[in-house]
Amino acid sequence: MEITHNRLSGQTWRRRCWCTILLMVCLQVHLFAQTPGRKYMVRDGRMLIELNKQLPAASIDSFLVQFNLTDLGLKHFLQTGKPDSLQQQGWHIEHNSDQLVVITKPLMVFENLINPADRIIFTEKDHAAADLFPEGHQRVVLGFNRFKNKKPFPEKDSVVTFYLRNNPSARKVYLAGTFNGWSPTSLKMNRVDSGWIAQVPLAAGKHWYKFVIDDHWEPDFDNQLRENDGRGNINSVYYKTNVVFRLNAFPNAKRVYLAGSFNNWRERHLQLTKTANGWELPLFLAPGTHVYKFIVDGDWHHDPANPETVPDGHNGVNSLLRLGPTHLFRLEGYTGAREVFLAGSFNQWRDFELPMKKTPTGWELPYAIGPGNYEYKFKVDGKWVLDPANPLKVGNPEGTGNSYLILSPNHTFRLRNHGKAKAVYVAGDFNNWDPKALRMKKEGDDWVFSLHLPVGKNRYKFIVDGEWIIDPDNKLWEQNEHHTGNSIIWIER
């Protein structure tokens, strides 16, 4: 995602830059602590890169890709000793010996910048940043809001009222975010007695935003949810909720929590708020099938207001919630079987949870499931069976394989100009690098395959008649442990 902000004054840019840097240092000091011999950091108002020349080539390649430095010309300098490319980009060689090279560059003059993406990038590709802001790299399954000093933004139908407290001396305030392309002037906030408000129609899900106060960009300091966008910007996060969990009972309980498949059954993660009639908690949940229970002062209870339940594996039941469209799973045949269950990665392989319904020709089960790639099998009278109607299969630890379902593909892999190849497969993080699972379809001299990829970095390769190759049409790659490289594709939000 590219974020274009308004031109700010030099003094404001400098102040914001140093505040951003100081905030990130305070949040997680080891964000700058790289592997020994590889450093990319800020010191004394300058960007500094330090590299040990004795590092393996794969280690250097990985560092350059990790911090988006592949266009810097640093590798060319290490190979040839020619500093032209570095110097043209404003870098100064502080130290250069047989063992070590250190280059520095003054922090940019921010009054000349319009796009904060051009600022120093403490990238989310760094593992430390990914730990700090984990949802930047994956499809969001669960979201909830956490505000201090003010209540969550009011919602009515699909309209959310954003609220900025105080700032009585501000001349103009705008709201910018992912919902308006980060435009700094298209969504004006109106002054009220206690601050500023703006109403925005939003779809359910996760949204980034900031306030533009007299041309100065600020996160919402009353919102405890913030994330790094991977380009040096800290944005506030708001979840437009789509479900409210309510428990109209236990008025004398001290604490009530919600736990389920959507939060890995964490017991003290989602606390409900007491209301006049009981307890409630608004959440955003991704489309799919979710199972859950309430925990009332340490005791587990299914939802008495929800008639849909499934076995919990402990002689009890879990409540069941379906969101979004359904996919009809079918198993033809096996009409003499006593019972058939569906299980897969979408329900943590709980093989007792989803009984299928018998039909005149087999078995079926409609199941709410969101976009993605899923492994699954049928369990027929205690015996695991692949889906005979689905040719896609991926490996598993038992060596028997699992059927593979692709819903709502968002990327098409294409290998060009290999018309003479007999068989081409694509493999990567998304299928545990199985070389015989995802066979591509031939289109003229090209081979194609459509897949749903998660948000963030995805590594992959093609297997052409048994030979692994990187994507010749993709310049983005990183080194691997075999020194053969992996192609990379980034899926934006």
Residue pairs with C-beta under 8 A, 6 or more apart in sequence:
1 178
1 229
1 492
1 493
2 115
2 117
3 115
3 116
3 117
3 182
3 229
3 231
3 233
4 114
4 115
4 182
4 184
5 114
5 115
5 116
5 176
5 182
5 184
5 212
5 217
6 114
6 184
6 185
6 212
6 215
6 217
7 111
7 113
7 114
8 16
8 110
8 111
8 215
8 216
8 217
9 111
9 215
10 109
10 110
10 111
12 215
12 216
13 110
13 111
13 113
14 110
16 110
16 216
16 217
17 107
17 110
17 119
20 232
20 233
20 234
21 42
21 120
23 234
24 31
24 122
24 228
24 234
25 31
25 32
27 132
28 128
28 129
28 132
30 128
31 122
31 126
31 128
31 129
31 132
32 39
32 40
32 41
32 42
33 128
34 40
34 41
34 63
35 59
35 63
36 52
37 50
37 51
37 52
37 54
37 55
37 59
38 50
38 51
38 52
38 55
38 59
38 60
38 63
39 48
39 49
39 50
39 51
40 47
40 48
40 49
40 63
40 67
40 69
41 47
41 48
42 48
42 107
42 120
43 104
45 106
45 107
46 104
46 105
46 106
46 107
47 104
47 105
47 106
47 107
47 120
48 94
48 102
48 103
48 104
49 69
49 74
49 91
49 102
49 103
49 104
50 100
50 101
50 102
51 60
51 63
51 74
51 78
51 100
51 101
51 102
52 99
52 100
53 78
53 97
53 98
53 99
53 100
53 101
54 99
57 479
57 483
58 479
58 480
58 481
58 483
59 479
60 75
60 78
61 75
61 478
61 479
62 478
62 479
63 69
64 70
64 72
64 74
64 75
65 125
65 476
65 477
65 478
65 479
65 488
66 123
66 125
66 126
66 478
67 121
67 123
67 125
67 126
68 121
68 123
68 125
72 85
72 86
72 89
72 91
73 84
73 85
73 86
73 89
74 86
74 103
76 82
76 85
77 83
77 85
77 86
77 101
78 101
83 93
86 93
86 103
87 93
89 105
90 105
90 106
91 103
91 104
91 105
92 103
92 104
92 105
93 101
93 102
93 103
94 102
94 103
94 104
95 101
95 102
96 102
107 120
108 118
108 119
108 120
110 119
113 119
116 217
116 231
116 232
116 233
117 231
117 232
117 233
119 231
119 232
120 232
121 230
121 231
121 232
122 129
122 228
122 232
123 129
123 230
123 231
124 130
124 133
124 136
124 137
124 228
124 229
124 230
124 456
125 230
125 457
129 228
129 230
130 136
130 137
132 228
133 227
133 228
135 206
135 227
136 227
136 228
136 229
136 230
136 455
136 456
137 454
137 455
137 456
137 457
138 454
138 455
138 456
139 286
139 370
139 371
139 372
139 454
139 455
140 205
140 206
140 284
140 286
141 262
141 285
141 286
141 288
142 262
142 263
142 283
142 284
142 285
142 286
143 205
143 206
143 237
143 239
143 241
143 283
143 284
144 239
144 241
144 270
144 281
144 282
144 283
144 284
145 152
145 153
145 223
145 225
145 238
145 239
145 241
145 282
146 223
146 224
146 225
147 222
147 223
147 224
148 222
148 224
149 165
149 222
150 163
150 165
150 222
152 282
153 160
153 161
153 162
153 163
153 238
154 160
154 161
155 161
155 240
155 241
158 201
158 202
158 203
159 199
159 200
159 201
159 202
160 199
160 200
160 201
160 202
160 238
160 240
161 197
161 198
161 199
162 175
162 189
162 197
162 198
162 199
162 200
162 209
162 238
163 195
163 196
163 197
164 173
164 189
164 195
164 196
164 197
164 211
164 213
164 220
165 194
165 195
165 222
166 194
166 195
167 173
167 195
167 196
167 213
170 196
170 213
170 214
171 214
172 188
172 214
173 188
173 189
173 191
173 196
173 211
173 212
173 213
173 214
174 184
174 185
174 186
174 187
174 188
174 189
174 211
174 212
175 187
175 188
175 189
175 198
175 200
175 209
175 210
175 211
175 212
176 182
176 183
176 184
176 186
176 187
176 209
176 210
176 211
176 212
176 217
177 207
177 208
177 209
177 210
177 235
178 207
178 208
178 209
178 493
179 200
179 202
179 207
179 209
180 186
180 187
180 200
184 212
184 215
184 217
185 212
187 198
187 200
188 198
189 196
189 197
189 198
189 211
190 196
190 197
190 198
196 211
202 240
203 240
204 240
204 241
204 242
204 284
205 239
205 240
205 242
205 284
206 237
206 238
206 239
206 284
206 493
207 237
207 238
207 239
207 240
208 227
208 229
208 235
208 236
208 237
208 238
209 220
209 235
209 236
209 238
210 217
210 218
210 219
210 220
210 235
210 236
211 217
211 218
211 219
211 220
212 218
219 226
219 234
219 235
219 236
220 236
223 236
223 237
223 238
225 236
225 237
225 238
225 239
226 234
226 235
226 236
226 237
227 234
227 235
227 237
228 234
228 235
229 235
239 283
239 284
240 284
241 282
241 283
241 284
242 283
242 284
242 285
242 323
243 282
243 283
243 284
243 285
243 321
243 323
244 280
244 281
244 282
244 283
245 258
245 272
245 280
245 281
245 282
245 283
245 292
245 294
245 303
246 277
246 278
246 279
246 280
246 305
247 256
247 272
247 278
247 279
247 280
247 294
247 296
247 301
247 303
247 304
247 305
248 277
248 278
248 279
248 305
249 278
249 304
250 256
250 278
250 279
250 296
250 297
251 278
253 279
253 296
253 297
254 297
255 271
255 296
255 297
256 271
256 272
256 274
256 279
256 294
256 295
256 296
256 297
257 267
257 268
257 269
257 270
257 271
257 272
257 294
257 295
258 270
258 271
258 272
258 281
258 283
258 292
258 293
258 294
258 295
259 265
259 266
259 267
259 269
259 270
259 292
259 293
259 295
260 290
260 291
260 292
260 293
260 318
261 290
261 291
261 292
261 347
261 348
262 283
262 285
262 286
262 290
262 292
263 269
263 270
267 295
270 281
270 283
271 281
272 279
272 280
272 281
272 294
273 279
273 280
273 281
279 294
285 321
285 323
286 323
286 370
287 323
287 324
287 325
287 368
287 369
287 370
287 371
288 323
288 324
288 346
288 368
288 369
288 370
289 320
289 321
289 322
289 323
289 346
289 347
289 367
289 368
289 369
290 320
290 321
290 322
290 323
291 310
291 312
291 318
291 319
291 320
291 321
291 347
291 353
292 303
292 318
292 319
292 321
293 300
293 301
293 302
293 303
293 312
293 318
293 319
294 300
294 301
294 302
294 303
295 301
300 316
302 309
302 316
302 317
302 318
302 319
303 319
306 319
306 320
306 321
308 319
308 320
308 321
308 322
309 317
309 318
309 319
309 320
310 317
310 318
310 320
310 353
310 354
311 317
311 318
311 352
311 353
312 318
313 350
313 352
313 353
322 368
323 368
323 370
324 368
324 369
324 370
325 368
326 366
326 367
326 368
326 369
327 366
327 367
327 368
327 369
327 405
327 407
328 364
328 365
328 366
328 367
329 342
329 356
329 364
329 365
329 366
329 367
329 376
329 387
330 362
330 363
330 364
330 389
331 340
331 356
331 362
331 363
331 364
331 378
331 380
331 385
331 387
331 388
332 361
332 362
332 388
332 389
333 361
333 362
333 388
334 340
334 362
334 363
334 380
334 385
335 358
335 360
335 361
335 362
337 363
337 380
337 381
338 381
339 355
339 381
340 355
340 356
340 358
340 363
340 378
340 379
340 380
340 381
341 351
341 352
341 353
341 354
341 355
341 356
341 378
341 379
342 354
342 356
342 365
342 367
342 376
342 378
342 379
343 349
343 350
343 351
343 353
343 354
343 376
343 377
343 378
343 379
344 374
344 375
344 376
344 377
344 402
344 405
345 374
345 375
345 376
346 367
346 369
346 374
346 376
347 353
347 354
351 379
354 365
354 367
355 365
356 363
356 364
356 365
356 378
357 363
357 364
357 365
363 378
369 407
370 407
370 408
371 407
371 408
371 410
371 452
372 407
372 408
372 452
372 454
373 404
373 405
373 406
373 407
373 430
373 431
373 451
373 452
374 404
374 405
374 407
375 394
375 396
375 402
375 403
375 404
375 405
376 387
376 402
376 403
376 405
377 384
377 385
377 386
377 387
377 402
377 403
378 384
378 385
378 386
378 387
379 385
384 400
386 393
386 400
386 401
386 402
386 403
387 403
390 403
390 404
390 405
392 403
392 404
392 405
392 406
392 437
392 438
393 401
393 402
393 403
393 404
393 437
394 401
394 402
394 404
394 431
394 432
394 434
394 437
395 401
395 402
395 432
395 434
395 437
396 402
404 431
404 437
404 438
406 450
406 451
406 452
407 452
408 452
409 450
409 451
409 452
410 451
410 452
410 453
410 491
411 450
411 451
411 452
411 453
411 489
411 491
412 448
412 449
412 450
412 451
413 426
413 440
413 448
413 449
413 450
413 451
413 460
413 462
413 471
414 446
414 447
414 448
414 473
415 424
415 426
415 440
415 446
415 447
415 448
415 462
415 464
415 471
415 472
416 445
416 446
416 472
416 473
417 445
417 446
418 424
418 445
418 446
418 447
418 464
419 442
419 444
419 445
419 446
421 447
421 464
421 465
422 465
423 439
423 465
424 439
424 440
424 442
424 447
424 462
424 463
424 464
424 465
425 435
425 436
425 437
425 438
425 439
425 440
425 462
425 463
426 438
426 440
426 449
426 451
426 460
426 461
426 462
426 463
427 433
427 434
427 435
427 437
427 438
427 460
427 461
427 463
428 458
428 459
428 460
428 461
428 486
429 458
429 459
429 460
430 451
430 453
430 454
430 458
430 460
431 437
431 438
435 463
435 468
438 449
438 451
439 449
440 447
440 448
440 449
440 462
441 447
441 448
441 449
447 462
453 489
453 491
454 491
455 491
455 492
455 493
456 490
456 491
457 488
457 489
457 490
458 488
458 489
458 490
458 491
459 478
459 480
459 486
459 487
459 488
460 471
460 486
460 487
460 488
460 489
461 468
461 469
461 470
461 471
461 486
461 487
462 468
462 469
462 470
462 471
463 469
468 484
470 477
470 484
470 485
470 486
470 487
471 477
471 487
474 487
474 488
474 489
476 487
476 488
476 489
476 490
477 485
477 486
477 487
477 488
478 485
478 486
478 488
479 485
479 486
480 486
